[in-house]
Amino acid sequence: MFIDIANLKKSYRTGEVVTEVLKGIGMKLDKGEIGVILGPSGSGKSTLMNILGGIDRGDSGQVLVDGIEINQLNDGKLTDYRRGDIGFVFQFYNLVPNLTVGENIEVVSNISKSPLNTDEVLAAVGMQDKKHRFPRELSGGEQQRVSIARAIVKNPKLLLCDEPTGALDYDTSRSILQLLQQVNKKYGTTILMITHNAAIAAMANRVFRLRSGEIVEETVNQTVVPAERIEW
Ligand SMILES: Nc1ncnc2c1ncn2[C@@H]1O[C@H](COP(=O)(O)OP(=O)(O)OP(=O)(O)O)[C@@H](O)[C@H]1O
């Protein structure tokens, strides 16, 4: 099992008030699979993703990723894990505005242990012709393609996507989802994606429904639907 989470709990304290955000989460995902986390606003999706990505820590429970118990790593090791093993894609692309597309990718590949080739990755996301453009000269969908290229150039073990199509129109969203499925096939990258959109669940191997900090339903899709055939 590539991701194996058991009884994960997380609370936040604001002044005197303690809010239990994750109440004993258990979930598993195999290597090379696509997982989708569905759930309403405030259900704990980003908190779970942040713990898996080494941005935050759980209070208790097990978070095994590729055999590493990340909840037990010291700060330095957790940073290495986050930098080396995890690719992030967010709703807003967070590209560096005064760097070109190629440079945005190279700042990551330059500090990676075994990066993929920048031109190869740009070709994989269909952006090879825009290498010398600046982010402001690109559409939202194109910027998201670049942010996916930047996430995969380090050849991450796990790609975490938080509402990757949240800011995009229908057709562009579908092309980005298609791209994520292609990345999953081409590089064998395990992908975990947060979304509000239940229709997107059809493209995943496993679907986890989160409500108030608990997984209330897990579905295994026997047939994974290609993103270009998903409609909503
Ligand atoms: N750093 C923090 N300090 C205090 N409370 C927090 C913190 N981060 C998250 N929370 C609270 O934890 C709960 C879950 O937040 P989280 O961002 O994980 O939800 P979400 O499912 O991702 O929501 P959304 O879909 O709106 O992004 C919310 O009630 C939020 O206010």
The ligand as an SDF file (V2000), in Angstrom:
LIG
                    3D

 31 33  0  0  0  0  0  0  0  0999 V2000
   -4.6280   26.7050   10.9490 N   0  0  0  0  0  0  0  0  0  0  0  0
   -5.8770   26.5720   11.4000 C   0  0  0  0  0  0  0  0  0  0  0  0
   -6.2440   27.0390   12.6040 N   0  0  0  0  0  0  0  0  0  0  0  0
   -7.5070   26.9070   13.0630 C   0  0  0  0  0  0  0  0  0  0  0  0
   -8.4760   26.2740   12.3900 N   0  0  0  0  0  0  0  0  0  0  0  0
   -8.1840   25.7850   11.1750 C   0  0  0  0  0  0  0  0  0  0  0  0
   -6.8820   25.8990   10.6110 C   0  0  0  0  0  0  0  0  0  0  0  0
   -6.8840   25.3160    9.3950 N   0  0  0  0  0  0  0  0  0  0  0  0
   -8.1380   24.8520    9.2010 C   0  0  0  0  0  0  0  0  0  0  0  0
   -8.9200   25.1340   10.2590 N   0  0  0  0  0  0  0  0  0  0  0  0
  -10.3470   24.7550   10.4110 C   0  0  0  0  0  0  0  0  0  0  0  0
  -10.4520   23.3710   10.1610 O   0  0  0  0  0  0  0  0  0  0  0  0
  -11.6400   23.0750    9.4400 C   0  0  0  0  0  0  0  0  0  0  0  0
  -11.2960   22.2840    8.1880 C   0  0  0  0  0  0  0  0  0  0  0  0
  -10.5640   23.1120    7.2990 O   0  0  0  0  0  0  0  0  0  0  0  0
  -10.0370   22.5980    5.8830 P   0  0  0  0  0  0  0  0  0  0  0  0
   -9.3740   23.7500    5.2190 O   0  0  0  0  0  0  0  0  0  0  0  0
   -9.2460   21.3600    6.0640 O   0  0  0  0  0  0  0  0  0  0  0  0
  -11.4080   22.2460    5.1570 O   0  0  0  0  0  0  0  0  0  0  0  0
  -11.6940   21.9710    3.6120 P   0  0  0  0  0  0  0  0  0  0  0  0
  -12.5590   20.7490    3.5730 O   0  0  0  0  0  0  0  0  0  0  0  0
  -10.4390   21.9110    2.8460 O   0  0  0  0  0  0  0  0  0  0  0  0
  -12.5350   23.2420    3.2240 O   0  0  0  0  0  0  0  0  0  0  0  0
  -12.6050   24.0700    1.8210 P   0  0  0  0  0  0  0  0  0  0  0  0
  -13.2840   23.1620    0.8390 O   0  0  0  0  0  0  0  0  0  0  0  0
  -13.4430   25.2530    2.1740 O   0  0  0  0  0  0  0  0  0  0  0  0
  -11.2050   24.4170    1.4350 O   0  0  0  0  0  0  0  0  0  0  0  0
  -12.3240   24.3890    9.1770 C   0  0  0  0  0  0  0  0  0  0  0  0
  -13.3430   24.5350   10.1200 O   0  0  0  0  0  0  0  0  0  0  0  0
  -11.2320   25.4160    9.3810 C   0  0  0  0  0  0  0  0  0  0  0  0
  -11.7580   26.6260    9.8400 O   0  0  0  0  0  0  0  0  0  0  0  0
  1  2  1  0
  2  3  1  0
  2  7  2  0
  3  4  2  0
  4  5  1  0
  5  6  2  0
  6  7  1  0
  6 10  1  0
  7  8  1  0
  8  9  2  0
  9 10  1  0
 10 11  1  0
 11 12  1  0
 11 30  1  0
 12 13  1  0
 13 14  1  0
 13 28  1  0
 14 15  1  0
 15 16  1  0
 16 17  2  0
 16 18  1  0
 16 19  1  0
 19 20  1  0
 20 21  2  0
 20 22  1  0
 20 23  1  0
 23 24  1  0
 24 25  2  0
 24 26  1  0
 24 27  1  0
 28 29  1  0
 28 30  1  0
 30 31  1  0
M  END
$$$$
